[in-house]
Amino acid sequence: MANPTDDSSWKWYGDPAASGAVNSPVMASRPPIRAVVFDAGHTLLEMDYARLTAYLVSRGHALGEARVTEAERRARMRLDVERAAQSSRVRTGEGRYVRYLVEYLGIVDDVERTAIAEWRRGFNAPIGLCHQADGEAAKALQHARDMGLVVGVISNSNGSVQRALDIAGLAAHLEFVLDSSVVGITKPDPRIFELGARAARAAPEEIVYIGDSYFVDVVGARRAGLGAVLFDPGGVWGARDCAVATGLCAAVEQALDQAAGRPS
């Protein structure tokens, strides 16, 4: 799962600017792809914004789901950017993530922040709030399979991602699922993408990875030789040097476009 709290072993491998990966041009053409690999949380598995909103409303906060969704996406992106900048440290981000979330929602009371953090930790453990399939997930996965592609998942998770995908009804579409807690390697470490290439029985350049974090997913995948598409349904990442999609079906098309050499 791309869960902001499941990051006790999260580490940035090197300076993203020094590697040239962050500002490198989008690869214009790749060999024909044989596999599309997805992130799980916040990509195939959508956050239950309705439940989060209902909890906040129950505590007296007059908030709509659209505002909560926007605030959560902004908090997650802000934390990802900070982690990438702090390249030499292993850091946990739960406190900052909830702090940023409530900040964007205009909630300033520390008691409320603590209550929200505790509720979130306890909700639907160990899977958490990212427990339901994105509205386009099944269709996008089936489309990739119909194109003859191997389809799999590489996720930074706490050991629960296979179960989450089973419950969401997506596991039947997948040939493999790699959970960072199970394999002992966390994105953006290139080794977990290399494990994915072996599972897909494909060379890295024959694979495109789709995920919601620019630094963890896009830059991480590129460093391992994979193509990448940034899944950004809220448009929070802005312009980036990579293919960007706001829906999963479009993300699969972007992956196919990279292989065909069409503009992304």
C-alpha positions in Angstrom: 0.0 0.0 0.0 1.1 3.5 -0.6 0.1 4.4 3.0 1.9 7.4 4.5 2.1 5.6 7.8 3.7 2.4 6.6 7.1 3.9 6.1 9.3 3.0 9.0 11.8 1.6 6.5 11.3 4.2 3.8 14.5 5.6 2.6 15.6 7.7 -0.4 18.4 6.1 -2.3 20.7 9.0 -3.3 20.0 12.6 -4.3 17.2 12.7 -6.9 18.5 15.8 -8.5 22.1 14.5 -8.7 20.9 11.4 -10.5 19.3 13.3 -13.3 16.1 11.3 -12.9 13.9 14.1 -11.6 14.5 16.5 -14.5 15.3 14.0 -17.2 13.1 14.1 -20.3 10.3 11.7 -20.8 11.5 8.7 -22.7 10.0 9.1 -26.2 9.9 5.4 -27.2 10.5 2.1 -25.4 10.6 -1.5 -26.6 7.2 -3.2 -26.8 6.0 -3.6 -23.3 5.2 -7.0 -21.8 4.0 -6.0 -18.4 2.2 -3.2 -16.5 2.7 -3.1 -12.8 0.7 -1.0 -10.4 1.0 0.5 -6.9 -1.9 -0.6 -4.6 -2.9 2.1 -2.1 -4.1 5.3 -3.6 -3.8 3.7 -7.1 -5.7 0.4 -7.5 -7.1 0.8 -4.0 -8.9 4.1 -3.3 -9.0 5.8 0.0 -12.4 5.7 1.7 -12.9 9.4 1.8 -16.6 9.0 2.6 -15.8 7.2 5.9 -13.1 9.7 6.8 -15.4 12.6 6.1 -18.2 11.0 8.1 -15.9 10.7 11.1 -14.8 14.3 10.9 -18.4 15.4 10.6 -19.3 13.3 13.7 -16.7 15.3 15.6 -18.4 18.5 14.7 -16.4 19.6 11.6 -18.6 20.9 8.8 -16.6 19.4 6.0 -17.6 18.0 2.6 -16.0 14.9 1.0 -14.5 17.0 -1.9 -12.6 19.2 0.6 -11.4 16.2 2.6 -10.3 14.4 -0.5 -8.3 17.5 -1.7 -6.7 18.0 1.7 -5.6 14.4 2.0 -4.0 14.4 -1.5 -2.2 17.6 -0.8 -0.9 16.3 2.6 0.3 13.0 1.0 2.1 14.9 -1.8 3.7 17.3 0.7 5.1 14.5 2.7 6.4 12.7 -0.3 8.3 15.8 -1.4 9.8 16.2 2.1 10.9 12.6 2.2 12.7 12.9 -1.1 14.5 16.0 0.1 15.7 14.3 3.3 17.6 11.7 1.3 20.0 10.4 3.9 17.5 9.5 6.7 15.1 6.8 7.4 12.0 8.6 8.7 8.5 7.9 9.8 5.8 10.2 8.5 2.6 9.5 10.4 2.7 12.6 12.6 3.5 14.9 9.8 0.9 13.4 7.5 -2.0 13.9 9.9 -0.7 17.3 10.9 -0.7 18.4 7.3 -4.1 16.9 6.7 -5.8 18.7 9.5 -3.9 21.9 8.6 -5.4 21.9 5.1 -8.8 21.3 6.7 -8.5 24.2 9.0 -8.5 22.1 12.2 -6.0 23.6 14.7 -6.9 21.9 18.0 -4.2 19.4 19.1 -6.8 17.2 20.8 -8.7 16.9 17.6 -5.5 16.1 15.7 -4.7 13.3 18.2 -8.2 11.9 18.0 -8.1 11.8 14.2 -4.7 10.1 14.2 -5.9 7.5 16.7 -9.1 6.8 14.8 -7.2 6.4 11.5 -4.7 4.0 13.0 -7.5 1.8 14.3 -9.8 1.9 11.3 -10.0 -1.5 9.5 -6.6 -2.6 10.8 -4.3 -3.7 9.3 -5.6 -2.6 5.9 -6.8 0.8 6.8 -8.7 3.4 4.8 -7.4 2.3 1.4 -9.6 -0.8 1.2 -11.9 -0.3 -1.8 -11.2 -0.6 -5.5 -10.8 2.5 -7.5 -13.8 2.9 -9.8 -11.7 2.2 -12.9 -9.4 -0.4 -11.4 -11.0 -3.6 -12.6 -11.6 -2.2 -16.1 -8.0 -1.0 -16.4 -6.6 -4.3 -15.2 -8.7 -6.2 -17.6 -7.8 -4.0 -20.5 -4.1 -4.6 -19.8 -4.7 -8.3 -19.7 -6.7 -8.2 -22.9 -3.7 -6.5 -24.5 -1.6 -9.6 -23.6 0.3 -7.9 -20.8 1.4 -9.4 -17.5 -0.2 -7.4 -14.7 1.1 -7.2 -11.2 1.5 -5.1 -8.1 4.5 -3.7 -6.2 3.4 -2.0 -3.0 5.0 -0.4 0.1 2.7 -2.1 2.6 2.5 -3.7 6.1 1.9 -7.3 4.9 -1.8 -6.7 4.2 -1.8 -5.8 0.5 -2.7 -9.3 -0.8 -5.7 -9.5 1.5 -6.8 -5.9 0.6 -6.7 -6.8 -3.1 -8.6 -10.0 -2.4 -11.3 -8.2 -0.5 -11.6 -5.4 -3.1 -12.1 -8.1 -5.8 -8.9 -7.2 -7.8 -6.6 -10.1 -7.0 -8.0 -12.3 -9.7 -6.7 -9.8 -12.3 -3.1 -10.0 -11.0 -0.3 -12.4 -11.8 1.8 -11.4 -8.8 1.8 -9.1 -5.8 4.9 -7.9 -4.1 4.5 -6.5 -0.6 7.5 -4.6 0.8 7.1 -6.0 4.3 7.0 -9.5 2.8 10.1 -9.2 0.6 12.0 -6.9 2.9 12.6 -4.1 0.4 10.8 -0.8 0.1 10.3 1.5 -2.9 12.1 3.5 -4.2 14.9 0.9 -3.8 15.5 -0.4 -7.3 15.8 -4.0 -6.0 12.0 -4.2 -5.4 11.4 -3.2 -9.0 14.0 -5.8 -10.1 12.0 -8.4 -8.2 8.9 -7.2 -10.0 10.7 -7.7 -13.4 11.5 -11.3 -12.5 8.0 -11.9 -11.4 6.7 -10.5 -14.7 9.3 -12.5 -16.7 10.3 -9.3 -18.5 13.2 -7.0 -18.9 12.9 -3.7 -17.0 12.6 -1.7 -20.2 9.6 -3.9 -21.1 7.6 -2.8 -18.1 5.7 0.3 -17.2 4.9 1.1 -13.5 1.9 3.1 -12.5 1.8 4.8 -9.1 0.6 7.9 -7.3 4.0 9.2 -5.9 6.3 11.0 -8.2 9.4 10.4 -6.1 8.7 6.9 -4.8 7.0 5.5 -7.9 8.1 7.4 -11.0 11.7 8.2 -10.1 12.1 4.8 -8.3 10.8 2.9 -11.3 13.0 4.8 -13.8 16.1 4.2 -11.8 15.4 0.5 -12.1 15.0 0.9 -15.9 11.2 0.7 -16.0 8.9 3.2 -17.7 6.5 5.0 -15.5 3.1 6.8 -15.4 2.2 9.1 -12.5 -1.4 8.5 -11.4 -2.6 11.9 -10.2 -6.5 12.0 -10.0 -6.4 15.3 -8.0 -3.8 17.1 -10.1 -1.8 17.8 -7.0 1.6 17.1 -8.5 1.4 19.7 -11.2 3.5 19.5 -14.4 6.1 16.7 -14.2 8.6 15.3 -16.6 6.6 12.1 -17.1 3.4 10.8 -18.4 0.5 11.8 -16.1 -3.0 10.3 -15.9 -6.0 11.2 -13.8 -7.7 7.9 -14.3 -6.5 4.3 -14.4 -7.8 3.5 -17.8 -5.9 6.5 -19.1 -2.8 5.4 -17.2 -2.8 2.1 -19.1 -3.2 3.9 -22.4 -0.3 6.1 -21.4 1.8 3.0 -20.7 0.9 1.6 -24.2 1.7 5.0 -25.7 5.2 5.0 -24.3 5.9 1.7 -26.0 4.5 2.8 -29.3 6.4 6.1 -29.2 3.3 8.2 -29.3 3.3 11.5 -27.4 2.2 11.0 -23.8 
